[in-house]
Amino acid sequence: MRSIERTLLGWIFGALALGSLLVAFATYLVTLDEMNEVFDADLKNIAQAVAAYHHAGHGPHEASPVALPERKDVPDDSEVVTLTWTPAGARVFASDPRVGVPFITEEGLRRIRVGAEEWIVYTVVRDDGVAQAAQRQSARQEMAGESAAKVFPPLIGLTLVVGGLLIFGLRRGLHPLDVAARDVAERSVHSLDPIRMEDTPLELSPLVRSINDLLGRLGQALGAQRRFLADAAHELRTPLTALRLQLQLLERSRNEPERREAMADLSQGIERSQRLVEQLLQVARAEPDAELQRVEDVDLSALVRDMVAAQSAHAEHLGLDLGAQADVPVQVRGSAAQLSALIGNLVDNALRYTPAGGVIDVSTAMQGDRRPVLRVRDTGPGILPAERSRVFDRFYRGELAPEQARDGGGSGLGLAIVKAIADRHRAEVKLSDAHEAASGLMVEVIFPESKA
């Protein structure tokens, strides 16, 4: 696991060390440049002085040559070697005969190679001869390196001091983060109170705010789950009690007609319980924090045709005219399984509440040529306008629902599932009167604008 503190300190110390090296190198370059200027001027002055001395007749010349000195000492790198030459190129004098500086006929400063060493030579040309002053390049580089070396230790010390201050400041700066981490670690699984932000540094405020927002959403999700479990347990208690009573009636039946009647009631109760369990599973899958199923381009018209075909036999058995108007493909972006569940719940509600001889139409269209729309119309009793804002709540059933429904009323989950799935697809659900009939309900699910 990576440590932010160690990473920052590593980069900071690396930057400081690199900076120290760069400063030392820059010191070396600047010092070497300054020394070149000074020593070049010195070489020029020395060469001119030697030339003037020999021109005045004080030094050795061709008419009266002198023996060159014999040198057996170790040469000093900083030593300046002087030479004089005749105009024809014969060496007259050399302060160190061991140095083979060549004869140069052009006046000025030149850098030459003598053996394995680099030399800097200044030449003065006169009518009566040539004078030269030469110095090793390594002497200047060595002196510049010594200057840089003297600068480097203070830089290392400064790096250590600054690094220590940075470690102290960094740890003090990260202390509020440690406090916040301990605050979260010491909490119980039921404590979702927000983290205090009074002493939180400005840089950490976005992170702490995000954590607080997450805690708030977790609190809401857990609260919704607790309410859902309580409601589900309450709703399951009734059909389970009914199943037990129906089973007792079956056990107490004394003849075949009573047994068949008890079996029919028990089968109907099991079917209602199975439907309730399936709807509870659909509610759990449609929760906003549930894992989203595969999202793809879905043909809403094809789903409608499939659902109507699957329910047509049941509708015919109930004496209902169930039809689909979905010939033109209507594409939406979403989960095919959840959209099929949405259509199934709308059709199931219509079948449950529409009396025999009624009509149920399921259609798809494009609203304004851009927004896909699903419509389910029926000729049932409809929903009172005062109740339309509440029918999307879980387990809510209108006052007249048990009387109006074919099987005594559903679980109150159908429209809640429709609303949850629509919200996950960023769709809008509208309830209104079915204008084609004197009574009835029209449910519209309007999806987001199509990008196709």
Protein Blocks (a to p, Z undefined) as FASTA:
>chain_A
ZZfklmmmmmmmmmmmmmmmmmmmmmmmmmmmmmmmmmmmmmmmmmmmmmmmmmnopacc
fklccdddddfbdcdfkbccdddddfkopafbdfblkbccdcdfbgcdddddehjaccdd
dddddfkbccdddddfklmmmmmmmmmmmmmmmmmmmmmmmmmmmmmmmmmmmmmmmmmm
mmmmmpcfklccdcdfklgcfklmmmmmmmmmmmmmmmmmmmmmmmmmmmmmmmmmmmmm
mmmmmmmmmmmpcbfklmmmmmmmmmmmmmmmmmmmmmmmmmmmmpmkbccdddddddfk
lmmmmmmmmmmmmmmmnopacddddfbccdddddfklmmmmmmmmmmmmmmmmcghiacd
dddddehhlaccdddddfbebjafklmmmmmpghiacfklmmmpmnopaehlmmmmmmmm
mmmnopacdddddfkbmbdcdddddddddfZZ
